[in-house]
Amino acid sequence: MHNISGQTQSQKEIYTYKAPWLVYATNWTVRNDKPLRLAIGSFKEDYLNEIELLRIDETTGEFKKLSKLDHPFPPTKLMFIPDKAGKMRDLFASTSDSLRIWNINEDNTIDSLKVLHNNKSSELCAPLTSFDWNESDMEIIGTSSIDTTCTIWNIEKGVSVIQLIAHDKEVYDIAFSPLPCMFASVGGDGSVRMFDIRSLETSTILYETQDPKTSLLRLAWNKQDPNYIATIMTDSPKAIILDIRVPSLPSAELVGHNACLNSLAWAPHSSTHICTAGDDKRALIWDVNFPQDTQEAILVYTAEGAINSLQWSSSDPNWISIAFGKTIQILGV
């Protein structure tokens, strides 16, 4: 793969880590003073699962395991606090049966800070499918659930600010806009819906699948151009790019995979680059200049197995991580 950031890259271009279990959730650190640090979560069909905190040692080309912790159920998502300057506590969050907030100490040991769930009468609650951290107000996290709801949390106070029925069926993903107060969600009803935290009585339906039985599984908000959102459907090889100023009609459709997509991520440093990955074992990087009728992948990477997760590092945009089976690979782009 070749560098698309316009910078010279002298490092090794692929790092590989073999985990002791199937990997699903992954996330890069955001802090500029903690480069090339990665959290990965296990996918074991048991109550007891794990999270490992890793760092790439560029001098040796090896992964260093900084710490690990036990986690109830497989984490559906992991995310570090979006604090590039490192002025706040070194936190990351996870979702499964609840939203959990973790603190990373200087010696890389990890403490549980908060466990947040909506069911006041019981510790049991509907599984959380995903979450996103608000970059404009880092006390705010939004979660999505199979019970059709999205919940906005104030993690500093440890309380839910509001819970709303967001979709007619399960909600599979949620993402905040780079602009304050806006977020979007996708779900089993095949719709992309956009909300304003200041006025949650109404929502805007940005897109609906033609077949109401087709779910939308993931969405990603373009952090460099908040007019664009990308989403993927169940069992579909294409990604859909939406312009929030023109609801209903896709701005572009990215067609280049040979099997269903599982993950997508916008470049953190470019408004036109996006990466998609799926069951065809490939990760494709696209340059989506708008408006344009046809889109073609500009970079292709083929893995050894179906890719179920990818993340583009915001602290160092030269790196993309992919997960397939028990393997994590870090790709220089």
N, C-alpha and C positions, 0 to 999 in steps of 0.2 A: 504494500500500500504506500501511497505517496503523501507527502505533506500538503495539506490544503490551507494551512494557516499563514503561509507566506514566510515562515520562519525556518531557519536551517535546523535540521534535526540530526544529531549525531548518535543518539542512544540506540540501543537494540530496539528493533521494531515490534517484536512480539515477546511477551512474557507469559508463561503458562504456570498455573497453580492447580494441583489436584487436591480437591477437598475429600474428606472421609465419607461424604454423603452427597446425595443429589442436591444441587444448588438451584435456588429459585430467586429469592430477593437479593439484590445487590445495590450498592450505592457508593459513590465517591464522596470523600470529604470536600467541603467547600472552602475551608480555611486556607489562605495563602501560605500560612506558616506550617501547615501539615500536608505537604504535597504527596501525591501518589499513595494516599491511604484509602483503604477500601473496606467496607463492611459487607459480609456475605451471610446469607441465612440458609439453613438446611430445609429440605423438604422430605420429612420422614412421616410416615403414616402412624405416628404415635403422639401422645401428649407431649413427651419430652423432646424438644428440638434444640438447636444451637445457633448461635451467632458467633462468627469469628471476625476479629478486627485485624486486617493485614496491612502491610506497607511494602512497597517495592524498593529494594535496595539497588539503585542504579549502578553502583560500583561493582556489585557482584552479579547483577541480573537475576537475583533471587527474591522470592517473597519472604518476608519476615512476619511470623505470627505474633502480633502484639498482645492479644488477649482473646479469651473466649468466654461466653456465658451461656447458661441454660435459658431456654425460651419456651413458654407454653405454646404448643401447636406450631406449625410452620409459619414463619412471618410472611404475610402477604406483601409487605413492602417495608423497606428500610430507608431512612433519610436522615442526613446530617442537618443540623440547623444551618440555614443559609447565611451564615455570618462570615463573609470573606475576610473582614479585618481582624477577626479573632478577639473581639472586645468583650464578648459574652462567654458564659460557661460553655465548655466543649460538650455539646449535647448531640444525641441522635435519638430518633424515635422509631418505633416499630408498631405494626398492627397485626392482630390475629383475632383472638376473642375480645381484646380490649386495645386501647391506645396506651402504649407504654413509653415513658420518657426516661432516658438513660443519661448518666453523667460519666464522661471519661476523665479520669484523674491524670495528673502529670506522669505517674508511673504506668499509665495505660490500663490500670484496673478500672473496672466499670461498676458503678452503683446504680441501682434502680431508684429513680426519683419519684415517679408518679405512675399509677395505674388508673386509667380513666375509662369509665363505662357508663352507659345511660340508664341501666336498670337499677333504680334506687332500692328496690326490695330484694334484689338478689345479685350475686356476683355473675350470674349467667346473663349473657346478652347476645344478640344476633351477631354473627361473625362480621368483621370489618374487612372489606375487600381491598381498600387502598386508602391513601391519605395524601395531603400536600401541605407544605409549610408555607405560610404567607411571607414573602420576602420583604414586603413593605412594613409589616408588623409581626416581628418574630415571636410574639406571645400567642399568635393565632395559628392553629392547625385546623384543617377541615378533613373530616373522615367520611367515607362512603360505606354503605352496609347493604347486605342482602335483604334487609327489611324495608327497602325502598327509600330510606332516609339518607340525608347528609346532615352532619353535625359540625358546627363551628365551635371550637374549644378555645378557651383562654387557658393555656397550659401553666402560666405563672400562678393564676388563682386556682387552677385545678377544677374548673367548672365548665359546663357546656353553656355557651352564650345563647345558642339557638339550635333547635333541631327541626328540620322541615322534611316533609314528604316531597322528594325531588322527582321521582319517576313513578310510573305505574307498575314497574317490576323492579327486580334487583338493581342496585346502583353498583357498577363495576369499577368506576374510576372517577377521580375528582382532580381538578387542577386550578390553581389561582392564576389570574392574569398578572403580568408585570405591573399593570395599573392597580392602584389601591381599590379594595372593596369588591372587585369582580372575581367570580369563579364560575367554572363550568363543570358539568358532569355528564357521564354516559351510562347507559344501562341496558337491561334486558328488553326494554320496550323499543329499542332501536333508535333512540333519539339523543341528540346533543342539546343540552339545555344550559342557558347562561343566566346567572343570578347576580344581583347587586345586594351586598350585605345590608346596605342602608334601606332597601325596600324589597323585602323578601316575599311580599304578597303576590308578586307576579314574577314570571320567568319568560325568557325568550327562547323559543325552539329554533335552534340554528340549523338543524338538519334532522331528517328522519329517513330511515332505510325504506326501500320500496316494499319489502316484505316485513310485516310487523313481527314475524317470528324470528327475525335476524337481530341478534344482539350486537351492540357496540361495546367493545371490551376495554379499550385503552384510549386515552387522549393525551395530547401534549400541546402546551401553549407555547408559541414562539416568543421567547423572552426578549428578542431583539426587535421584533415587530409584532406588537400585541393585537394586530388585526387578524392574525392567522392562527388557526388551531388545526391540528392533525388528529385523525382518529382511524381505528381499524375495526373491522367487523369479524364476527365469528366465521371461521372456516373460509376466509377470503384472502387471496394473495395480493390484494391491492390496498394501498393507504389512500385516505381521502383528505385533501387539504381544503379547509373552509375559510372563507373571508367573513368575519363576523358582521361586516357592513352590508353583506349581500346574503341574507339567510336563504336556506333551502337548497341552493345550487352549489355543488362543489366547485371550488376555484380551480382545482386540479385533481387528477387521480394518478397515483404512481403505480404503474403496472410493470413489473419486472421480475417478480418472484414466481416460483413454480408451485408453491404450496402456501398454506395459510400463514399469515403474519402473527407474531406473538408480542412484538415489542417495537417501540419507535422512540426516537429522541431527537429534538432539534439541537443543532450546534449552539453552544452557549455564547459563541463569539461571532456568529454570522446569522443574518436574518434569512438567508436563502438556502442554507445547507441543513439537511435532515438525514438521519440514518434509520433504516428499517431492517428487521431481522425476523426469520421465521423457520418453519419446519423444513424448508429446502436447504438448510444448513448454511445459508448465505446471509451476510450483512452487506447491505447496499447503501452507499452514500449518494444522495441526489442533490443537484443544484436547481432549486425551484425558483427561477426568475419569473416574476409575474408581470404582465399576463403572458401566457405561453400555452399553446394548445397541446404540445407534446413534451413529456418530461422523460429524460433518460438518466440512468444511474451513471455517475462519473467514476466511482470506485467500487470494486467488488472484492469481498473476502469470503472464502469458503472454509467452513469449520469441519470438524470430524463428526458432528452430530447436529440434530435439530436445535436451533438457538432459541431459548425461551426467555432470555432477558438481555437487555443491553443498556448501558449507561454511558453518556458522554461527559467527561470530566470538565467541570467549570473552572476549577483551580488551575488546570493545565489542559487546554483544549486540544493538545496534540494527541490525547489518549482517549480511546473508547474501550470499554470493557464489555465482553460478551460471556454468557454462561450457557453451557450445554452439558447435560449429564452431570458428572462430578467435576467438570473442568471449568476454570475461569481462564480466559485469555485477555490480555491487555494488548491492544493493537495501536501501533503508532500511525497516525494519519497526517 
